[in-house]
Every structure is written in C-alpha cells, then in structure tokens.
Amino acid sequence: MTSTPVQPPVRAQAPAPARMPAPAAAPVAAPAPRRVFSAFQASGRLTLGNYLGAILPAVRLQDEAACVYAVADLHALTVRHDPAHLRARTREVATLLLASGLDRSPLYLQSRVPAHTELSYLMESTAHDGEMRRMIQFKEKSAAQEEVRLSLLTYPALMAADILLHRADLVPVGEDQRQHLELTRDLALRFNRRYGETFVVPEAVHPETAARVMDLAVPTAKMSKSAVSEAGTVYLLDPPADIRRKIMRAVTDSGSGVRHDPAAKPGVSNLLVILAACSGRPVASLSYGSYGALKKDTAEAVIEALTPVRERFAVLSADPAELDRLLAAAAARVIEETSGLMAAARRAIGLG
C-alpha cells in the first residue's frame, strides 16, 4: 500500500509592511539679507552729485538688503561751525533723504544714538596714533586750517564706530572714503583678535548704478557741497529756473563733437552722464548734434528728476512734528537693535 506524502502546512504570509513616505526635506532657510549702513554728512546743502552718486543707489539698495541710514551730524563738529546753522542743515538733510525715498529703512540722527560716541572711544582705544595721522583727508583738511580740532584727527574712529555698531556687511563708499573703510576693517580685526570675536568685518560696495557727477563750471573736479562757487553746483532745492541757467552755462569743450570721452571732453561727458542718470538711458544711446541741444535736454531731465523730491520735501517740512516723530522712532529702534552689540563690546574689552 502506498502512502500519500504529507504536504507541509501552508503558512500564511504576513502582509508586506506599508511603505512609509520618505521624510520631507527640511526647508532650506533663505539666507539672511546683507546688512548695509551708510551715513550722510550734515555739512552743506545736498547736491545733484550727492543725489545721483549716493542717494539714488542707497534708495535702490533697500530692495535687496537690510539697510540703516544716518545723518552724521557729529562729523560736522570736526571743523568750526555755527550751532544754529548745524541744527537747520541737519533737519534739511534728513528731510531731503526721506523725500528722496530713504523712507523704507531706519533713518536717524547720529547724535541721538549715544552708542556712536561710546563705541568711537573704544575704537580710539584700539587704533594707533600713526594710523590716524596717515589718513589722507586729515592731512589735506588740517593743512588748510589754522586751528585743527582733535576730533578731525580721531574722526576715522567715529566713522569706524558708525559702521561696526550696525554689524554692517556692506558699506557703500566713494573713492575718497576707501582709506577710512580699510582702517575700519583693520580696527575690527584687531579688536576681534585681542578681545574675542565681536565685530563683523565690513566690505566696500560700489553700486554700478552710481553716477560720478562733476562740477558744471570745472568739469575736472567733482561736484561738491563745499565748492567755492555755486555756478557749477546744482542743489536739490534749486528752483527750476536756477537749474536751467546753471546747466545752460555749463563749460563744454573745444570742437563741436558730442561724445562721451572724459579725458578729451570732460564737460560734454559730464552732461551726458547726468542726462543718462536722470533719464534712465545708457550713455551710449545718447546722440546729439550740438552742445545746445544736449544742455537743453539735460536741464529738463534734471528738473523732472528733482521735482518729486522738492514736492515731497515741501510736504514733510510743513509738518515738523511728524518729522521729529519719524526721526525719534528710528533712533529708538536703532538704540534697541544695537544694545546687544554694545554690551558684547563692553564685556570683550573688560568694562562691566
């Protein structure tokens, strides 16, 4: 008799484990915006050169960086001055900056934030006498003065404090301030090495959109607030008739060709740069057959560009209490935001 083989029992298969969804990738944090600080001196009236070369680039920077701006009224104390005139000029500069579009970032008066002067002394205590005396601006300005204030010598320490107080990554500077920024970097590095990492070491930035505007009467010299003659300087609050007159009388060059050639034709080149900056058109796209036509279009472009600034300035000036409120609120915000940095600097150097 044959036996039937016994089949092994069939084991029920366990259900396959459910496939877990892959963990979602952690969201990548957006990089923090770069921090930018810039200060505008309260000495003299703001010019078209200040507007095209520094103010407009600062306005545009607000779209891509965390910006803080100040009116550097303490810097005006480095030379002989009239107190009432300084107060009036400081308010005028602050109002013009707001009117120009620096109203989306803190804009405050430097003297309303005591940390500027405190940190300036810490920078003086980090700097060396020789460094200060090698500053080109000190040499030039002191040579022209009978009585040289000590604050003129130590001014770069205050400028360094202005920048380092805000942990600024980027600082817009012109060629005349390049040496001061290098000193700021040196002081920050020296302080960090001696007392511990405290300050951000800033970098210079030169906005590509900045225009270098020259004096209309002396086109080989930069348009300046402190020019001896006003004939070649357009001020932001000049009425249209004055703007038109100054530009129509601008020095041009020998020959009749209109082309951008700063070395051979500085006067014409300056007008082309101004027209391009005010109209938003590239210099290369501008073509003229006569100096007269170029001057006429340049004058109208400048008037059109500055009219909204003058109108906004008039509105702000009509409400001084609101201007005071805006400046006070910005100063309070800066005092709060920089308190941590000042506490760290005091601890690092051995105070408190």
LUMLONU-751666 format. One record per residue (C-alpha): residue in three letters; x, y, z. Coordinates in steps of 0.02 Angstrom, whole numbers, plus 50000, padded with zeros to 5 digits. Each point is the difference from the previous one (the first is absolute). Last residue first. Example, Ala and Ser with C-alpha at 12.3 -4.5 7.8 and 13.67 -1.06 7.14 Angstrom:
BEGIN
Ser506844994750357
Ala499314982850033
This chain:
BEGIN
Gly515705479551666
Leu501405005649885
Gly501334987449950
Ile500195002149813
Ala498894985049961
Arg498685004550128
Arg499805017649931
Ala499964993849820
Ala498674986950041
Ala498905012850088
Met500195011849852
Leu499514986349877
Gly498474995450103
Ser499425018150013
Thr500095002349811
Glu498204995349958
Glu499245009750146
Ile500975016049966
Val499634998349813
Arg498134998550031
Ala500005015050115
Ala500965010249870
Ala498744995349863
Ala498535004850110
Ala500825016750043
Leu500325004049817
Leu498224995949948
Arg499235009550146
Asp501065015549969
Leu499484999949818
Glu498184998550053
Ala500205014950117
Pro500825010149861
Asp498444998649889
Ala500215012349856
Ser501794994149973
Leu499374982749954
Val498825006649866
Ala501295012149929
Phe501314986149992
Arg498774989049905
Glu499815013749869
Arg501875003149990
Val500364981549977
Pro498614998049871
Thr500755014649899
Leu501784993350004
Ala499914987649856
Glu498965011449887
Ile501165014850030
Val501524989149964
Ala499244993349838
Glu499535017649944
Ala501765006550029
Thr500784985249910
Asp498855002149851
Lys500475018449982
Lys501854996950027
Leu500064986449867
Ala499055010949875
Gly501215014350029
Tyr501554989249987
Ser499534994849824
Gly499704984649893
Tyr499454988650140
Ser499954981150026
Leu499644991350164
Ser499894980949990
Ala501784997350061
Val499635009650160
Pro498684987250043
Arg498255006950033
Gly499225001750173
Ser499555018249968
Cys500875007750152
Ala501544988849995
Ala500195001349810
Leu499815018950001
Ile501275002050140
Val501264988549914
Leu499765009149834
Leu500255016850084
Asn501614993950081
Ser500654993249835
Val499705016949918
Gly501045008950131
Pro501364986750012
Lys500354999349811
Ala501744992749973
Ala500204989650158
Pro498154997350038
Asp499594994449822
His498134997849978
Arg499605008149834
Val499275016249933
Gly501135007149866
Ser500065018949985
Gly501825004050035
Ser500695007150160
Asp499134994450157
Thr498475003350106
Val499835011150153
Ala498235000450067
Arg499035016149968
Met498434991049942
Ile500194988650151
Lys500085014250126
Arg498555009649921
Arg498854984949990
Ile500324995250180
Asp499725017950058
Ala498345001249907
Pro499454983150067
Pro500195005650182
Asp501544993450091
Leu499504988650144
Leu501064985349945
Tyr501505011249971
Val500825001349828
Thr501835005050014
Gly501055008149864
Ala499535018150034
Glu499984997550188
Ser501805005750018
Val501174994850141
Ala499384982149992
Ser499584992650171
Lys498504989649950
Ser501044992749859
Met499874995549816
Lys501624990649964
Ala501375009549911
Thr500544998249817
Pro498345007349943
Val500395017150078
Ala498445010549966
Leu498764985549999
Asp500894991350144
Met500094981249971
Val498744986350031
Arg500584982250026
Ala498444989549973
Ala499584985350111
Thr499064985849912
Glu501444987850019
Pro499915001850188
His501754999950076
Val500014988950153
Ala501344999550133
Glu500084985150117
Pro499694999750186
Val500854989650136
Val498594995150118
Phe500475004250178
Thr500134990450163
Glu501134984849981
Gly501155000650151
Tyr501025013350089
Arg501675001449911
Arg499634991549835
Asn498245007349984
Phe500615017550042
Arg501404998849871
Leu498824993449865
Ala498735013850032
Leu501365013350004
Asp500764994249835
Arg498294999349915
Thr499605017750058
Leu501725005849939
Glu499614992849828
Leu498345009250006
His500895016450036
Gln501194997349853
Arg498554997149880
Gln499105016050053
Asp500595011549859
Glu499694986449870
Gly498174999350046
Val499284987950123
Pro498474988950015
Val500264989250155
Leu499594981449998
Asp499954987150139
Ala499415012450131
Arg499994994050180
His499065016150040
Leu501225006950129
Leu501454995249887
Ile499575013249871
Asp499735015150112
Ala501454994650112
Ala501185000049851
Met499435017649955
Leu500305005450179
Ala501754992649995
Pro500305008749832
Tyr499575016850084
Thr501454998650123
Leu501105012949913
Leu498565011749960
Ser499374997850178
Leu501655007450062
Arg499505016449919
Val501255008349886
Glu500155018850019
Glu500785009049852
Gln499154988549876
Ala500444995449820
Ala501394987850046
Ser498814991550122
Lys498794996149860
Glu501264992149882
Lys500984990150130
Phe498424994250088
Gln499224994949835
Ile501544989749954
Met499974989950161
Arg501794996950053
Arg499775009650162
Met498654988150058
Glu501034984549970
Gly501505007650087
Asp499015003250159
His499484981850013
Ala498224993350007
Thr499234988650131
Ser499675013050136
Glu499375012049866
Met498824985949947
Leu499364998250179
Tyr499775018850003
Ser498974999349839
Leu498954986350079
Glu499455012150134
Thr499725014249875
His498924989749884
Ala499124991050144
Pro499215016650050
Val498714998849860
Arg499185017149977
Ser501635007549933
Gln499934988949845
Leu498315006849946
Tyr498884986249935
Leu499424991449842
Pro499344982450028
Ser499544992249834
Arg498525001849882
Asp500045019150001
Leu501635002949906
Gly498985005249847
Ser500645017349950
Ala498795009050118
Leu500704990250147
Leu501775005049951
Leu499445018049972
Thr499215000950172
Ala501564993250085
Val501115012349905
Glu498895014750044
Arg499894994950182
Thr501904999050013
Arg500205016649909
Ala498895009050125
Arg500874992550152
Leu501735003649925
His499525018049960
Ala499435002950179
Pro501624992650067
Asp501165010149885
His501524990049949
Arg501894998450015
Val500554982949941
Thr499914982350070
Leu498275003750072
Ala499164995949833
His500394981650027
Leu498794999750146
Asp498585004549879
Ala500204983949901
Val498234998049933
Ala499704981450011
Tyr499454985549893
Val499644981850038
Cys499714987249864
Ala499514981749999
Ala500424995649820
Glu499234997049828
Asp498605012649974
Gln500745012950120
Leu501555000549890
Arg499015010049871
Val499795014850118
Ala501854999450043
Pro500455000349815
Leu498875015449983
Ile500805008850148
Ala501844997349958
Gly500565005349826
Leu498395006649925
Tyr499405009650153
Asn501705005050070
Gly500515006549828
Leu498355009349982
Thr500475008850160
Leu499584999150185
Arg500315016250092
Gly501505001550114
Ser500544990250153
Ala498754987150062
Gln501014985149941
Phe499094985249928
Ala500234983050082
Ser499934982649926
Phe499694982950073
Val499594984049906
Arg499564982950070
Arg499924985549879
Pro498354990850000
Ala499954984050101
Pro500134984749889
Ala498344991449971
Ala499804985150112
Val499984983649907
Pro498434990750044
Ala500374983050077
Ala499764986649871
Ala498394990650025
Pro500244982950077
Ala499784986349872
Pro498254993050006
Met499884984050097
Arg499794984449898
Ala498704989050084
Pro500744984250066
Ala499694985149889
Pro498574989650067
Ala500564984950095
Gln499954984549895
Ala498824986350059
Arg500944984250023
Val499494985349895
Pro500114984050099
Pro501274987749937
Gln499304987449878
Val499884982350065
Pro500514987449871
Thr498664987649956
Ser500474982950055
Thr500064985249886
Met499294983750047
